[in-house]
Every structure is written in C-alpha cells, then in structure tokens.
Amino acid sequence: RNMSSAGPEGRKKMRECDGLIDSLVYYIQGAIADHEPNDKATENCVCILHNLSYQLEIELPESYAQSIYMQRRNISSNDKTPGCFGTRSRKVKEKHQDTPLPEEKSNPKGVESLWHSTLIRIYLSLIAKSTRNYTQEASLGALQNLTAGTGPMPFAVARTVVQKANGLPSIRTMLHVSHPAVKKTAVSLLRNLSRNTSLQNDIAREVLPDLVAVLPESVPGSDIACETTASVCYTLYNLTQSSSHNARLLLGADGLPKIIAISMNDSNMFSKASRAASVLLYSLWSHTDLHNAYKK
C-alpha cells in the first residue's frame, strides 16, 4: 500500500507485476462473497488499486493507448495536454463522449482489470456494504480517478457507474456520512460523472436534492468543507448549465438562498467556495424562463 503511492515509476512497476492486480481483485471478491467487507486486508487491497488507477490514462502502455484511443490521431496537434487530462475544448470533449470503448474483455488480466466493469461493480459493492471509512474513501477515489479524464475510458466508466451498475444510490448515501474526506471524495466523483452530458438528467434526478442538502447555509470554516462546497457548486453547474428543468429542480430544493449566501462571502481564505457559487449563480441566471421564479 505504501509502495503504490510512491509515484509514477512505482505505479508502473506494480501495474506490470505479473498477477499482482489479479490477486488483489481476487482477494476483494472473496471478502465480499464471505460478507467480510470491513477487514483490514480488504482496505489495503482497495487502497492499492485506488493508487494504481491514479493518472491511468496518461500512464497506460503504448499498446493499450493505441487500441483504446484510436481517435487521439484526430485531436488537434495544437493540443499539448498529455493523455486525456486537463483542459480541452468542448468539441473535443463531445467527440470523446461519442467514442465507445472497444469490446470489453470477458476475462481481463492485469492492468486491463483496473477499468473493467467487474472492478467498478466491486467498488460500488464496497461503498454500499463496508462501514470502514478508508475502504469507502478508496473505493470512491478509485472511481474518481477512473472518471477524471475526457477520453473514452472515463466516459465509459461513468456510463457503467450510472446506467449499467446503478451506482448512484450508493454514492448518494456517502453524501450524508459524517466523515469529511469520504463526503468530499463522493462529491468529487459526482462532479466527474456530471461532465458527461448523456448522464446529467439521470444524476440530477437521483442526487440533485442531496447535493443541495450538502451545501452549508454559509461558507464553511474548514479547508476540506470549503473544497467540498466548491465541488458541489461545480457539480450543480454541470447539471443545470444546459437544462432549465434541472435548474428548476435546484430551485425546488431550496438551493438558491444557500448559493447566494455562499457567493457573498468575501473572505480570501474561503474564496474557492464563494467563486464556485458565483459561477453557478451566473449560469442559473442564463435561464431567462426562470427569472420570475428566481425573483420570487
């Protein structure tokens, strides 16, 4: 577990180690089957897999990159971002979203397992069944890592989480836990998922009221709570930016007074949350059909 957080070279060696990833997945599957989702070894296994999924797209071997990212050739040569992370134009993002992954292997080996639907379902199962905070956080964090890019892999993983594996109810539950790091990671995962336009209505229907409930009445007093608040605002921004219906949902959930209160805080220390709330307000105002409702 310590070695897996030692940086890119360490991750590369561990991903290439014959049988290591398969063994970790095998152990966790056994623990879930035996109804033992809370043992320490399971936590360690999930934390290792979480670390090995970090920056996975950038660090994939060339053989995988060629088979998975054929459309990389079509990306403008002006785009200097390595892999599929970082800022990209909206057109490029939409092109990625429309590009499906190749047929999923029924019996994945090694590094292929890291983005396979089998492991995605395992993470969701642990989120639902484990009461161990580190296990919950690592499972959410692994899914956050896998959905962090703008290439076909993150969007395929996002579709699996939301539509194929029905993962939103389990993630929604994590928004209401008392452990701040678990809550923050759950929100960060939802922020990644919400960038996928084809999933936004599903996400809004399932978790938008819960996201509003997570928002504090004013800017929170700790760094981690401030980051969580900013992340909630950006998630709501994604969900409402092009949907008047979802903006109305936010209004119905009494989100507006909270967002206004957060946006009006001038303290430099917590400007991240205030800035995010202001961006969200500006976007909400673009729905001209809702102006009367806003004023009321």
C-alpha positions as CSV (number, residue, x, y, z in Angstrom):
1,R,0.0,0.0,0.0
2,N,2.8,2.4,0.8
3,M,4.8,1.4,-2.3
4,S,1.7,2.1,-4.5
5,S,1.8,5.7,-3.5
6,A,5.5,6.2,-4.3
7,G,5.0,8.0,-7.7
8,P,4.7,7.2,-11.4
9,E,7.6,4.7,-11.6
10,G,6.4,2.7,-8.6
11,R,2.9,2.6,-10.1
12,K,4.3,1.5,-13.5
13,K,6.3,-1.4,-11.9
14,M,3.3,-2.6,-9.8
15,R,0.9,-2.5,-12.8
16,E,3.4,-4.6,-14.8
17,C,4.0,-7.1,-12.0
18,D,2.5,-10.4,-13.2
19,G,-0.5,-11.4,-11.2
20,L,-0.5,-8.6,-8.7
21,I,-3.6,-6.8,-9.7
22,D,-5.4,-10.0,-10.4
23,S,-4.6,-11.2,-6.9
24,L,-5.8,-8.0,-5.3
25,V,-9.1,-8.2,-7.2
26,Y,-9.4,-11.9,-6.3
27,Y,-9.0,-11.2,-2.6
28,I,-11.6,-8.5,-2.5
29,Q,-14.1,-10.6,-4.4
30,G,-13.6,-13.4,-1.8
31,A,-14.0,-10.9,1.0
32,I,-17.3,-9.6,-0.4
33,A,-18.5,-13.2,-1.1
34,D,-17.7,-14.1,2.5
35,H,-19.5,-11.0,3.8
36,E,-16.3,-9.6,5.2
37,P,-16.1,-6.1,3.6
38,N,-14.6,-4.5,6.7
39,D,-11.4,-6.4,7.2
40,K,-8.1,-4.6,7.1
41,A,-6.6,-6.6,4.2
42,T,-9.6,-5.6,2.0
43,E,-9.0,-1.9,2.9
44,N,-5.3,-2.3,2.0
45,C,-6.2,-4.0,-1.4
46,V,-8.6,-1.3,-2.3
47,C,-6.2,1.4,-1.4
48,I,-3.5,-0.2,-3.6
49,L,-6.0,-0.4,-6.5
50,H,-7.0,3.2,-5.9
51,N,-3.4,4.3,-6.1
52,L,-2.7,2.2,-9.2
53,S,-5.7,3.8,-11.0
54,Y,-4.3,7.3,-10.5
55,Q,-3.4,9.0,-13.8
56,L,-4.1,5.7,-15.5
57,E,-4.8,7.2,-18.9
58,I,-1.6,9.2,-19.1
59,E,0.5,6.3,-17.9
60,L,-1.0,3.4,-20.0
61,P,1.5,1.4,-22.0
62,E,1.5,2.4,-25.7
63,S,-0.1,-0.9,-26.7
64,Y,-3.2,-0.1,-24.7
65,A,-3.2,3.6,-25.8
66,Q,-3.3,2.5,-29.4
67,S,-6.1,0.1,-29.0
68,I,-8.3,2.3,-26.8
69,Y,-7.5,5.8,-28.1
70,M,-7.6,5.4,-31.9
71,Q,-9.2,8.8,-32.1
72,R,-6.2,10.5,-30.5
73,R,-4.9,10.9,-34.0
74,N,-7.8,13.2,-34.8
75,I,-7.1,15.6,-31.9
76,S,-5.7,18.9,-33.0
77,S,-1.9,19.0,-33.0
78,N,-2.2,22.3,-31.1
79,D,-3.4,20.4,-28.1
80,K,-0.3,20.0,-25.8
81,T,-2.2,18.3,-22.9
82,P,-0.6,14.9,-22.2
83,G,-3.0,11.9,-22.2
84,C,-6.6,12.8,-21.7
85,F,-6.4,15.1,-18.6
86,G,-6.5,18.8,-18.3
87,T,-8.4,21.5,-20.3
88,R,-9.9,20.6,-23.6
89,S,-12.3,22.3,-26.0
90,R,-16.0,21.5,-25.7
91,K,-15.9,20.0,-29.3
92,V,-13.1,17.6,-28.3
93,K,-14.9,16.6,-25.1
94,E,-18.1,15.8,-27.1
95,K,-16.1,13.8,-29.6
96,H,-14.6,11.7,-26.8
97,Q,-18.1,11.1,-25.3
98,D,-19.3,9.7,-28.6
99,T,-16.4,7.3,-29.0
100,P,-17.2,3.9,-27.3
101,L,-14.6,1.7,-25.8
102,P,-13.6,-1.4,-27.7
103,E,-15.5,-4.6,-26.7
104,E,-14.8,-5.3,-23.1
105,K,-12.8,-8.4,-22.4
106,S,-14.8,-11.1,-20.5
107,N,-11.6,-12.3,-18.7
108,P,-9.4,-9.2,-18.1
109,K,-5.8,-9.7,-16.9
110,G,-3.5,-7.3,-15.1
111,V,-3.9,-3.6,-15.9
112,E,-7.0,-4.3,-18.0
113,S,-8.8,-5.1,-14.8
114,L,-8.4,-1.6,-13.5
115,W,-11.1,-0.1,-15.7
116,H,-13.2,-3.3,-16.2
117,S,-16.8,-3.3,-15.2
118,T,-16.2,-6.2,-12.8
119,L,-13.9,-4.0,-10.6
120,I,-16.3,-1.0,-11.0
121,R,-19.1,-3.1,-9.5
122,I,-16.7,-4.3,-6.8
123,Y,-16.0,-0.7,-5.8
124,L,-19.8,0.1,-5.8
125,S,-20.4,-3.0,-3.7
126,L,-17.8,-2.0,-1.1
127,I,-19.2,1.6,-1.0
128,A,-22.6,0.0,-0.2
129,K,-21.5,-2.7,2.2
130,S,-18.3,-1.5,4.0
131,T,-18.6,0.6,7.1
132,R,-14.8,1.3,7.1
133,N,-14.2,4.9,6.1
134,Y,-10.8,4.2,4.4
135,T,-12.4,1.5,2.3
136,Q,-15.3,3.7,1.3
137,E,-13.0,6.6,0.5
138,A,-10.6,4.4,-1.5
139,S,-13.4,2.9,-3.5
140,L,-14.9,6.3,-4.3
141,G,-11.4,7.6,-5.0
142,A,-10.7,4.8,-7.5
143,L,-13.9,5.6,-9.4
144,Q,-13.0,9.3,-9.2
145,N,-9.6,8.5,-10.7
146,L,-11.1,6.4,-13.5
147,T,-13.6,9.1,-14.4
148,A,-11.2,12.0,-14.2
149,G,-10.2,12.3,-17.9
150,T,-12.1,13.4,-21.0
151,G,-11.3,10.4,-23.2
152,P,-13.4,7.3,-23.9
153,M,-12.3,5.3,-20.9
154,P,-13.6,7.9,-18.3
155,F,-16.9,8.3,-20.1
156,A,-17.3,4.5,-20.5
157,V,-16.6,4.1,-16.7
158,A,-19.1,6.9,-15.9
159,R,-21.8,5.2,-18.0
160,T,-21.1,1.9,-16.2
161,V,-21.4,3.5,-12.8
162,V,-24.6,5.5,-13.6
163,Q,-26.5,3.3,-16.0
164,K,-25.2,-0.2,-16.1
165,A,-24.3,-0.8,-12.4
166,N,-26.9,1.6,-10.8
167,G,-24.2,3.1,-8.6
168,L,-25.9,6.4,-7.8
169,P,-27.9,5.3,-4.8
170,S,-24.7,4.0,-3.0
171,I,-22.8,7.2,-3.9
172,R,-25.7,9.3,-2.7
173,T,-25.6,7.6,0.7
174,M,-22.0,8.7,1.0
175,L,-23.0,12.4,0.7
176,H,-24.6,12.1,4.2
177,V,-21.8,10.4,6.1
178,S,-20.1,12.3,8.9
179,H,-16.6,11.6,7.7
180,P,-15.5,14.7,5.8
181,A,-13.0,13.0,3.5
182,V,-15.5,10.4,2.4
183,K,-18.1,13.1,1.6
184,K,-15.5,15.2,-0.3
185,T,-14.5,12.2,-2.4
186,A,-18.1,11.3,-3.2
187,V,-18.8,14.8,-4.3
188,S,-15.6,14.9,-6.5
189,L,-16.8,11.6,-8.1
190,L,-20.2,13.1,-8.8
191,R,-18.5,16.2,-10.3
192,N,-16.6,14.0,-12.7
193,L,-19.7,12.0,-13.6
194,S,-21.7,15.2,-14.2
195,R,-19.4,16.3,-17.0
196,N,-20.9,13.5,-19.2
197,T,-23.9,15.2,-20.9
198,S,-25.7,12.0,-21.6
199,L,-25.8,11.2,-17.8
200,Q,-26.8,14.6,-16.5
201,N,-30.5,14.1,-16.3
202,D,-30.1,10.7,-14.5
203,I,-27.7,12.3,-12.0
204,A,-29.9,15.3,-11.4
205,R,-33.0,13.1,-10.8
206,E,-31.1,10.9,-8.4
207,V,-28.9,13.2,-6.4
208,L,-29.5,16.9,-7.0
209,P,-31.6,17.4,-3.9
210,D,-28.9,15.6,-1.9
211,L,-26.2,17.8,-3.3
212,V,-28.3,20.9,-2.2
213,A,-28.7,19.3,1.2
214,V,-24.9,19.0,1.5
215,L,-24.4,22.8,0.9
216,P,-23.9,24.7,4.1
217,E,-26.0,27.8,4.9
218,S,-22.9,30.0,4.5
219,V,-19.2,29.4,3.7
220,P,-17.8,26.6,5.9
221,G,-15.0,27.1,8.3
222,S,-12.5,24.4,7.3
223,D,-10.5,23.8,4.1
224,I,-11.9,20.4,3.4
225,A,-15.5,21.6,3.9
226,C,-14.8,24.6,1.7
227,E,-13.4,22.3,-1.1
228,T,-16.4,20.1,-0.8
229,T,-18.7,23.1,-1.1
230,A,-16.9,24.3,-4.2
231,S,-17.1,20.9,-5.7
232,V,-20.9,20.7,-5.1
233,C,-21.4,24.1,-6.8
234,Y,-19.4,23.0,-9.9
235,T,-21.4,19.7,-10.0
236,L,-24.7,21.7,-9.8
237,Y,-23.3,24.0,-12.5
238,N,-22.7,21.0,-14.8
239,L,-26.2,19.6,-14.2
240,T,-28.0,22.9,-14.7
241,Q,-25.9,24.7,-17.3
242,S,-27.9,23.4,-20.3
243,S,-31.0,22.2,-18.6
244,S,-33.8,24.6,-17.5
245,H,-35.6,21.6,-16.0
246,N,-32.6,20.8,-13.7
247,A,-32.3,24.4,-12.7
248,R,-35.9,24.3,-11.7
249,L,-35.2,21.2,-9.6
250,L,-32.4,23.1,-7.8
251,L,-34.9,25.9,-7.2
252,G,-37.5,23.5,-5.8
253,A,-34.9,22.0,-3.5
254,D,-34.4,25.5,-1.9
255,G,-30.8,25.7,-3.2
256,L,-30.8,29.3,-4.2
257,P,-30.7,31.0,-0.8
258,K,-27.7,28.8,0.2
259,I,-25.8,29.5,-3.1
260,I,-26.4,33.3,-2.7
261,A,-25.2,33.2,0.9
262,I,-22.0,31.3,-0.1
263,S,-21.3,33.6,-3.0
264,M,-21.5,36.7,-0.8
265,N,-18.6,35.7,1.4
266,D,-15.6,37.9,0.8
267,S,-13.0,36.1,2.9
268,N,-9.9,35.3,0.9
269,M,-9.4,32.1,2.8
270,F,-12.6,30.6,1.5
271,S,-12.9,32.4,-1.9
272,K,-12.8,29.0,-3.7
273,A,-16.4,28.2,-2.5
274,S,-17.6,31.7,-3.0
275,R,-16.2,31.8,-6.5
276,A,-17.8,28.5,-7.4
277,A,-21.2,29.7,-6.0
278,S,-20.9,32.9,-8.1
279,V,-20.2,30.9,-11.3
280,L,-23.2,28.8,-10.5
281,L,-25.4,31.8,-9.9
282,Y,-24.3,33.5,-13.2
283,S,-25.1,30.3,-15.1
284,L,-28.5,29.9,-13.4
285,W,-29.4,33.5,-14.5
286,S,-28.9,32.5,-18.1
287,H,-32.2,30.5,-17.9
288,T,-34.4,33.5,-18.7
289,D,-37.6,31.5,-18.4
290,L,-36.8,31.1,-14.7
291,H,-36.2,34.8,-13.9
292,N,-39.7,35.3,-12.3
293,A,-39.3,32.2,-10.2
294,Y,-35.8,33.4,-9.1
295,K,-37.2,36.8,-8.1
296,K,-40.0,35.3,-6.0
